[in-house]
Amino acid sequence: MERNWKEQLSSSSIKTNAGAVPFVCNTIDIYLHLLYHGIACEKSRTQKGNVSMSENVNVCEYIESNCVHVEADCFDLEQIMESGQCFRIYKLSLQEQEKLCKSKGLEDCESMTWYRVMAADKKVFVCQNGVHLIFFCSKEEYKQFWCHYFDLDFDYRSYEKAIDADDNYLKSAFAYGSGIRILNQDPWEMLITFIISQRKNIPAIRQAVESLSTTCGTCIDKENKFFAFPTPTQLAGLSLSDLQDLSLGYRAKYVYEAAQKVASGELDIKKWAMLGDDDLHKALLSCYGVGEKVANCVALFGYHRIGAFPVDVWIDRIQKTYYNGSFPVEKYEGFAGVMQQYMFYYERKMATDHSKKARKQSEK
């Protein structure tokens, strides 16, 4: 007699880089059962830079009426949230998580981590356990927006294979932050966000972005008071004084001018998407308050030019410590920005862990 499918999962289970991940929620159990019995994985061919693609991009999907189940290798929302490229992914508290689970009719969600993701005029709740995720949205919204937003049609294992075999630092950085993907974000939102980001840490940037959104963005969820990032016209409606009141400091004048010029059409940032990398870089530098680092950040995170290589204090430190002052960008032509993200995340986390250990030692 055939064994119960849960027993089959526990003994042979799904082969993934993260191993078999047990889910206790009924909805997710159904998903794993379907995966075990051969639900087809979507396949595609994509090329970025000079990275060679494998056919199977390790993204499997199972669609229900109100959610989309995804199995994705090299995808970790926690790492993406802390990678410094996006500032509207929020990890839910246990109280928020329990409330949401009940609203979705899920019995037990303790094995999952829940996130709220805001992008453009959309929001989605996503739960994750290892390689397994559930996007609480329609099939159409997932296919038309979130799949592309999270760059789920590309095999990020290809980047691991491209790392120089002698570069132990970069290999360690990838191993530590292999769940990072370069998101496909809105150029307008990224332009303003990275203008704001100058001399601010990640929590402060996140707070500033939320302040802008709640001040003049469109409310997309009245019950929970979630607001979309403001459009150029909405942001242009604020005075310089209004922006200064949002604790933007010297950046307020940069935000003000960008909003005025984009809203009026003087700067057509949508058309910039058609420019080559060098011309895009020059166009970004023409914006008041945008320097080399911000221009590269907007190119990388807003226009998905993954060859862009932003250098901030963390990357500068890495270059001086491990690469004799200069990272070999030419070895990773066309996708050096992906490597930048692995290094940025790894260095910040190592520094934080070291600081925590030192603090504990001093408290003994």
C-alpha positions in Angstrom: 0.0 0.0 0.0 1.3 3.5 -0.9 2.7 5.4 2.1 1.0 8.6 3.3 2.4 11.5 1.3 3.7 13.2 4.4 5.8 10.2 5.2 7.1 10.2 1.6 8.1 13.8 2.0 9.9 13.2 5.3 11.9 10.2 3.9 12.7 11.2 0.3 11.3 14.6 0.0 12.0 17.4 -2.5 15.6 17.9 -3.5 16.6 21.5 -3.0 19.7 23.3 -2.0 18.1 24.1 1.3 17.1 20.5 1.9 13.6 19.3 2.8 11.6 21.9 4.6 8.7 20.7 6.7 5.6 22.9 6.7 2.8 22.5 9.2 0.2 24.7 7.6 -2.5 22.8 5.7 -2.3 25.0 2.6 1.4 24.5 2.4 1.2 20.8 3.0 -1.0 20.6 -0.1 1.6 22.5 -2.0 4.5 20.2 -0.9 2.3 17.2 -1.8 1.8 18.5 -5.3 5.4 19.3 -5.7 6.3 15.7 -4.7 4.0 14.3 -7.3 5.6 16.2 -10.1 4.0 19.7 -10.5 6.0 21.1 -13.5 8.6 23.7 -12.9 8.6 26.7 -15.1 11.7 27.0 -17.3 13.2 29.8 -19.3 16.4 30.9 -20.8 17.8 34.3 -19.9 21.3 35.8 -20.2 22.7 38.6 -18.1 26.1 39.9 -18.8 28.3 37.0 -19.8 26.8 34.6 -17.3 25.8 31.3 -18.9 22.3 30.1 -18.1 21.2 26.7 -17.2 17.8 25.7 -18.5 16.0 25.0 -15.2 15.9 28.2 -13.2 14.8 26.4 -10.0 11.6 28.2 -9.7 8.5 26.0 -9.3 5.0 27.4 -9.0 1.6 26.1 -8.0 -1.3 28.4 -8.4 -4.4 28.6 -6.1 -7.2 31.1 -6.4 -5.9 33.5 -3.8 -2.2 32.7 -3.5 0.8 31.5 -5.5 3.2 28.9 -4.1 6.8 29.2 -5.2 9.9 27.1 -4.7 12.9 29.3 -5.4 16.6 28.7 -5.0 18.8 31.7 -4.1 15.9 33.7 -2.7 15.8 35.0 0.9 13.5 37.9 1.8 15.5 38.6 5.0 18.7 39.1 3.0 17.1 41.1 0.3 15.4 43.3 3.0 18.9 44.0 4.5 20.8 44.3 1.3 20.5 48.1 1.0 18.7 48.0 -2.3 15.0 48.3 -1.2 13.4 49.9 1.8 9.7 48.8 1.7 10.0 45.2 2.7 8.9 44.7 6.3 9.3 41.6 8.5 6.1 41.1 10.5 6.1 40.9 14.3 4.7 37.7 15.9 1.5 39.6 16.7 1.1 40.8 13.2 1.9 37.4 11.9 -0.7 35.7 14.0 -3.4 38.2 13.0 -2.6 37.7 9.3 -2.6 33.9 9.6 -6.1 34.0 11.1 -7.3 36.4 8.4 -6.0 33.9 5.7 -7.6 30.9 7.4 -4.2 29.3 8.2 -4.1 27.0 11.2 -0.4 27.2 12.2 2.3 29.5 10.8 5.0 29.2 13.4 7.5 27.6 10.9 7.2 30.5 8.5 8.5 34.0 8.4 6.1 36.6 7.1 6.8 39.8 5.2 4.9 42.7 3.8 6.3 44.0 0.5 5.4 47.4 -0.9 6.4 48.4 -4.5 4.9 51.1 -6.7 1.2 51.1 -6.1 1.1 47.4 -4.9 1.5 45.5 -1.7 1.8 41.7 -1.1 2.2 39.5 1.9 4.8 36.8 1.5 5.7 34.0 3.9 8.9 32.0 3.6 10.4 28.8 5.0 13.6 27.9 3.3 13.1 27.7 -0.5 9.3 27.6 -0.1 7.2 30.8 -0.4 3.6 31.8 -0.6 2.6 35.0 -2.3 -0.8 36.1 -1.2 -2.0 37.6 -4.4 -3.7 36.5 -7.6 -2.0 34.5 -10.3 -2.3 37.5 -12.6 -0.6 39.9 -10.2 2.2 37.5 -9.4 2.9 36.8 -13.1 2.5 40.4 -14.3 4.4 42.1 -11.4 5.9 40.2 -8.5 7.7 37.5 -10.5 9.5 40.1 -12.5 10.0 42.4 -9.5 11.9 39.7 -7.6 13.8 38.6 -10.7 12.6 35.1 -10.3 13.1 34.2 -14.0 16.9 34.1 -13.6 19.1 31.4 -12.2 21.3 33.1 -9.6 23.4 30.0 -9.1 25.1 31.1 -12.4 26.7 33.9 -10.5 28.3 31.5 -8.0 29.9 29.6 -10.9 31.3 32.8 -12.3 33.2 33.7 -9.2 37.0 33.5 -9.5 38.1 30.2 -7.9 40.9 32.1 -6.1 38.7 34.8 -4.6 38.0 33.3 -1.2 36.4 36.6 0.1 33.8 36.7 -2.7 33.1 33.0 -2.5 32.4 33.5 1.3 30.2 36.6 0.5 28.1 34.6 -1.9 27.7 31.7 0.5 26.6 34.1 3.2 24.2 36.1 1.1 23.2 33.8 -1.7 19.5 34.6 -1.2 20.0 38.1 -2.6 18.5 39.0 -6.0 18.6 42.4 -7.8 15.1 43.6 -7.8 13.4 45.3 -10.7 12.3 48.5 -9.0 10.7 51.7 -10.3 13.3 54.2 -11.5 11.5 57.2 -10.0 11.2 55.6 -6.6 14.9 54.6 -6.7 16.0 58.1 -7.8 14.3 59.8 -4.8 15.2 57.0 -2.4 18.9 57.1 -3.1 19.0 60.9 -3.1 17.6 60.6 0.4 20.0 57.7 1.3 23.1 60.0 1.3 24.7 59.8 4.8 21.8 57.9 6.2 21.7 54.3 7.5 19.1 51.7 6.4 16.6 52.3 9.2 16.7 56.0 8.6 16.2 55.7 4.9 13.3 53.4 5.5 11.7 55.9 7.8 12.2 58.7 5.4 10.6 56.8 2.5 7.6 55.9 4.7 7.2 59.6 5.7 7.2 60.7 2.1 4.6 58.0 1.2 2.2 58.7 4.1 2.5 62.4 3.5 1.6 62.6 -0.2 1.3 59.0 -1.6 -2.0 57.3 -2.5 -3.6 55.1 0.2 -3.8 51.6 -1.2 -5.1 50.0 2.0 -7.4 52.1 4.1 -7.9 49.5 6.8 -4.1 49.1 7.5 -3.1 52.6 6.3 -0.6 51.5 3.7 0.5 54.1 1.2 2.1 53.9 -2.3 5.3 55.7 -3.0 4.3 59.2 -4.2 4.2 59.9 -8.0 6.3 62.8 -9.3 3.2 65.0 -9.5 2.2 64.2 -5.9 5.7 64.8 -4.6 6.0 68.1 -6.6 3.0 69.3 -4.7 5.1 69.6 -1.5 7.0 72.8 -0.9 10.7 72.8 0.1 9.5 73.7 3.6 7.2 70.6 3.7 10.1 68.4 2.7 12.4 69.9 5.3 9.8 69.1 7.9 10.2 65.4 7.0 13.7 65.4 8.4 15.4 65.2 5.0 18.0 67.8 5.9 20.2 69.1 3.1 18.7 66.4 0.8 15.3 68.2 0.8 16.4 70.7 -1.9 17.6 67.8 -4.1 14.3 65.9 -3.7 12.4 69.1 -4.4 14.2 69.9 -7.6 14.0 66.3 -8.9 10.2 66.2 -8.2 9.6 69.5 -10.0 11.7 68.6 -13.1 10.3 65.1 -13.4 6.7 66.2 -12.9 7.1 69.0 -15.5 8.6 66.6 -18.0 12.0 68.4 -18.1 13.6 65.2 -17.0 12.0 62.2 -18.7 13.4 59.4 -16.6 11.2 56.8 -18.4 13.0 57.4 -21.6 16.3 57.0 -19.9 15.5 53.3 -19.8 16.3 53.2 -23.5 19.8 54.7 -23.0 23.0 52.7 -23.0 24.8 52.3 -19.7 27.2 55.2 -20.2 24.6 57.6 -21.4 22.2 56.6 -18.5 25.0 57.3 -16.1 25.6 60.8 -17.6 21.8 61.5 -17.5 21.6 60.5 -13.8 24.6 62.7 -12.9 22.8 65.7 -14.5 20.3 65.6 -11.6 20.9 68.0 -8.9 22.4 66.3 -5.8 23.2 63.0 -7.7 26.9 62.0 -7.5 28.7 58.8 -8.6 27.5 56.5 -5.9 23.8 57.6 -6.2 23.9 57.4 -10.0 25.3 53.8 -9.8 22.7 52.8 -7.2 19.8 54.2 -9.3 21.2 52.5 -12.4 21.6 49.2 -10.6 18.4 49.1 -8.6 16.1 51.3 -10.6 17.1 50.4 -14.2 18.5 46.9 -13.5 21.8 47.7 -15.0 23.6 45.0 -13.1 27.0 46.0 -14.5 26.9 49.2 -12.4 29.1 49.0 -9.3 28.3 51.5 -6.5 31.1 52.3 -4.1 30.1 53.4 -0.6 32.1 53.2 2.6 31.6 49.5 2.9 32.7 48.7 -0.6 35.6 51.1 -0.3 36.7 49.3 2.9 36.4 45.9 1.1 38.5 47.1 -1.8 41.2 48.4 0.4 41.3 45.3 2.6 40.9 42.5 0.1 41.6 43.8 -3.4 44.6 46.2 -3.1 42.3 49.2 -3.4 40.3 48.1 -6.5 37.8 45.3 -7.1 38.4 43.5 -10.4 35.1 44.7 -12.1 36.4 43.6 -15.5 36.2 40.0 -14.3 32.5 40.4 -13.8 31.7 42.5 -16.8 27.9 43.0 -17.2 27.0 41.8 -13.7 29.5 43.3 -11.2 26.6 44.9 -9.4 25.4 41.5 -8.3 28.8 40.8 -6.7 28.7 44.2 -5.1 25.5 43.2 -3.3 26.9 40.0 -2.0 30.0 41.9 -0.6 28.0 44.8 0.8 25.6 42.5 2.7 28.4 40.2 3.9 30.7 43.0 5.2 27.8 44.8 7.0 26.7 41.6 8.7 30.2 40.5 9.7 30.8 43.9 11.2 27.4 43.8 13.1 28.2 40.3 14.4 31.6 41.3 15.5 30.2 44.4 17.3 27.6 42.2 19.1 30.3 39.7 20.2 32.5 42.6 21.4 29.6 44.1 23.4 28.8 40.7 25.0 32.4 40.3 26.0 32.5 43.8 27.6 29.4 43.0 29.5 30.8 39.9 31.2 
